[in-house]
Amino acid sequence: MIGEQALVMRMWRLGPWSGSRLMRGSYRLESSIVLVVVALVLILVPFAAAFGTATHTRLDDRSRADRETRHQIAALLLEDASVNLADTTPATGATGQAPARWAVDGSTHTGMVQTAPEAKAGQTISIWIDPAGKIVDAPKTGTENAFEAVGAALALWTMGATICLTMLIGTRWAGTRYRMSQWDREWRNLGKAPGWPVS
């Protein structure tokens, strides 16, 4: 507890409002920039939340429109499914694809469809199609839209915070270089090489 209080007091004394005469102007500038960066990072939170909300609304509207124009029908597999290694991931496992046939308004359509790797010819599966009868992705669910919106909000906040942190690091680097050059100049004015005692 005492250590925490000492740290808080030390951070307070390093603020730009410090009345210490030993505190250089460059330190005051850096501490001011730190406060500005912290404020910007905090301000980014509601902006990111608003961006995530707007993204969620847009995605929900798109899903609603997709549900109005797309629908599921049954498709008949013409051959056994073959494993699609390109779509194999640890999370979803192996997927399969096979040629299939389906009918829309009296017209017959054929094409490759995604299915379970063990699917056999003659089985029927459900596919999503558009008004023209072409295979399309299923409309996204509300959960999928929520995850995507949260990801968009986090990405915006992370990008903004990274930019602020980069500016802070650049400012500290420039401040250190400036102070080092000041110290070298002061040593030269004393007629001593840097590192030698003044007396």
Secondary structure as a PSIPRED ss2 file (coil, helix, strand):
# PSIPRED VFORMAT (PSIPRED V4.0)

   1 M C   1.000  0.000  0.000
   2 I H   0.000  1.000  0.000
   3 G H   0.000  1.000  0.000
   4 E H   0.000  1.000  0.000
   5 Q H   0.000  1.000  0.000
   6 A H   0.000  1.000  0.000
   7 L H   0.000  1.000  0.000
   8 V H   0.000  1.000  0.000
   9 M H   0.000  1.000  0.000
  10 R H   0.000  1.000  0.000
  11 M H   0.000  1.000  0.000
  12 W H   0.000  1.000  0.000
  13 R H   0.000  1.000  0.000
  14 L C   1.000  0.000  0.000
  15 G C   1.000  0.000  0.000
  16 P C   1.000  0.000  0.000
  17 W C   1.000  0.000  0.000
  18 S C   1.000  0.000  0.000
  19 G C   1.000  0.000  0.000
  20 S C   1.000  0.000  0.000
  21 R C   1.000  0.000  0.000
  22 L C   1.000  0.000  0.000
  23 M C   1.000  0.000  0.000
  24 R C   1.000  0.000  0.000
  25 G H   0.000  1.000  0.000
  26 S H   0.000  1.000  0.000
  27 Y H   0.000  1.000  0.000
  28 R H   0.000  1.000  0.000
  29 L H   0.000  1.000  0.000
  30 E H   0.000  1.000  0.000
  31 S H   0.000  1.000  0.000
  32 S H   0.000  1.000  0.000
  33 I H   0.000  1.000  0.000
  34 V H   0.000  1.000  0.000
  35 L H   0.000  1.000  0.000
  36 V H   0.000  1.000  0.000
  37 V H   0.000  1.000  0.000
  38 V H   0.000  1.000  0.000
  39 A H   0.000  1.000  0.000
  40 L H   0.000  1.000  0.000
  41 V H   0.000  1.000  0.000
  42 L H   0.000  1.000  0.000
  43 I H   0.000  1.000  0.000
  44 L H   0.000  1.000  0.000
  45 V H   0.000  1.000  0.000
  46 P H   0.000  1.000  0.000
  47 F H   0.000  1.000  0.000
  48 A H   0.000  1.000  0.000
  49 A H   0.000  1.000  0.000
  50 A H   0.000  1.000  0.000
  51 F H   0.000  1.000  0.000
  52 G H   0.000  1.000  0.000
  53 T H   0.000  1.000  0.000
  54 A H   0.000  1.000  0.000
  55 T H   0.000  1.000  0.000
  56 H H   0.000  1.000  0.000
  57 T H   0.000  1.000  0.000
  58 R H   0.000  1.000  0.000
  59 L H   0.000  1.000  0.000
  60 D H   0.000  1.000  0.000
  61 D H   0.000  1.000  0.000
  62 R H   0.000  1.000  0.000
  63 S H   0.000  1.000  0.000
  64 R H   0.000  1.000  0.000
  65 A H   0.000  1.000  0.000
  66 D H   0.000  1.000  0.000
  67 R H   0.000  1.000  0.000
  68 E H   0.000  1.000  0.000
  69 T H   0.000  1.000  0.000
  70 R C   1.000  0.000  0.000
  71 H E   0.000  0.000  1.000
  72 Q E   0.000  0.000  1.000
  73 I E   0.000  0.000  1.000
  74 A E   0.000  0.000  1.000
  75 A E   0.000  0.000  1.000
  76 L E   0.000  0.000  1.000
  77 L E   0.000  0.000  1.000
  78 L C   1.000  0.000  0.000
  79 E C   1.000  0.000  0.000
  80 D C   1.000  0.000  0.000
  81 A C   1.000  0.000  0.000
  82 S E   0.000  0.000  1.000
  83 V E   0.000  0.000  1.000
  84 N E   0.000  0.000  1.000
  85 L E   0.000  0.000  1.000
  86 A E   0.000  0.000  1.000
  87 D E   0.000  0.000  1.000
  88 T E   0.000  0.000  1.000
  89 T E   0.000  0.000  1.000
  90 P C   1.000  0.000  0.000
  91 A C   1.000  0.000  0.000
  92 T C   1.000  0.000  0.000
  93 G E   0.000  0.000  1.000
  94 A E   0.000  0.000  1.000
  95 T E   0.000  0.000  1.000
  96 G E   0.000  0.000  1.000
  97 Q E   0.000  0.000  1.000
  98 A E   0.000  0.000  1.000
  99 P E   0.000  0.000  1.000
 100 A E   0.000  0.000  1.000
 101 R E   0.000  0.000  1.000
 102 W E   0.000  0.000  1.000
 103 A E   0.000  0.000  1.000
 104 V E   0.000  0.000  1.000
 105 D C   1.000  0.000  0.000
 106 G C   1.000  0.000  0.000
 107 S E   0.000  0.000  1.000
 108 T E   0.000  0.000  1.000
 109 H E   0.000  0.000  1.000
 110 T E   0.000  0.000  1.000
 111 G E   0.000  0.000  1.000
 112 M E   0.000  0.000  1.000
 113 V E   0.000  0.000  1.000
 114 Q E   0.000  0.000  1.000
 115 T E   0.000  0.000  1.000
 116 A C   1.000  0.000  0.000
 117 P C   1.000  0.000  0.000
 118 E C   1.000  0.000  0.000
 119 A C   1.000  0.000  0.000
 120 K C   1.000  0.000  0.000
 121 A C   1.000  0.000  0.000
 122 G C   1.000  0.000  0.000
 123 Q C   1.000  0.000  0.000
 124 T E   0.000  0.000  1.000
 125 I E   0.000  0.000  1.000
 126 S E   0.000  0.000  1.000
 127 I E   0.000  0.000  1.000
 128 W E   0.000  0.000  1.000
 129 I E   0.000  0.000  1.000
 130 D C   1.000  0.000  0.000
 131 P C   1.000  0.000  0.000
 132 A C   1.000  0.000  0.000
 133 G C   1.000  0.000  0.000
 134 K C   1.000  0.000  0.000
 135 I E   0.000  0.000  1.000
 136 V C   1.000  0.000  0.000
 137 D C   1.000  0.000  0.000
 138 A C   1.000  0.000  0.000
 139 P C   1.000  0.000  0.000
 140 K C   1.000  0.000  0.000
 141 T C   1.000  0.000  0.000
 142 G H   0.000  1.000  0.000
 143 T H   0.000  1.000  0.000
 144 E H   0.000  1.000  0.000
 145 N H   0.000  1.000  0.000
 146 A H   0.000  1.000  0.000
 147 F H   0.000  1.000  0.000
 148 E H   0.000  1.000  0.000
 149 A H   0.000  1.000  0.000
 150 V H   0.000  1.000  0.000
 151 G H   0.000  1.000  0.000
 152 A H   0.000  1.000  0.000
 153 A H   0.000  1.000  0.000
 154 L H   0.000  1.000  0.000
 155 A H   0.000  1.000  0.000
 156 L H   0.000  1.000  0.000
 157 W H   0.000  1.000  0.000
 158 T H   0.000  1.000  0.000
 159 M H   0.000  1.000  0.000
 160 G H   0.000  1.000  0.000
 161 A H   0.000  1.000  0.000
 162 T H   0.000  1.000  0.000
 163 I H   0.000  1.000  0.000
 164 C H   0.000  1.000  0.000
 165 L H   0.000  1.000  0.000
 166 T H   0.000  1.000  0.000
 167 M H   0.000  1.000  0.000
 168 L H   0.000  1.000  0.000
 169 I H   0.000  1.000  0.000
 170 G H   0.000  1.000  0.000
 171 T H   0.000  1.000  0.000
 172 R H   0.000  1.000  0.000
 173 W H   0.000  1.000  0.000
 174 A H   0.000  1.000  0.000
 175 G H   0.000  1.000  0.000
 176 T H   0.000  1.000  0.000
 177 R H   0.000  1.000  0.000
 178 Y H   0.000  1.000  0.000
 179 R H   0.000  1.000  0.000
 180 M H   0.000  1.000  0.000
 181 S H   0.000  1.000  0.000
 182 Q H   0.000  1.000  0.000
 183 W H   0.000  1.000  0.000
 184 D H   0.000  1.000  0.000
 185 R H   0.000  1.000  0.000
 186 E H   0.000  1.000  0.000
 187 W H   0.000  1.000  0.000
 188 R H   0.000  1.000  0.000
 189 N H   0.000  1.000  0.000
 190 L C   1.000  0.000  0.000
 191 G C   1.000  0.000  0.000
 192 K C   1.000  0.000  0.000
 193 A C   1.000  0.000  0.000
 194 P C   1.000  0.000  0.000
 195 G C   1.000  0.000  0.000
 196 W C   1.000  0.000  0.000
 197 P C   1.000  0.000  0.000
 198 V C   1.000  0.000  0.000
 199 S C   1.000  0.000  0.000
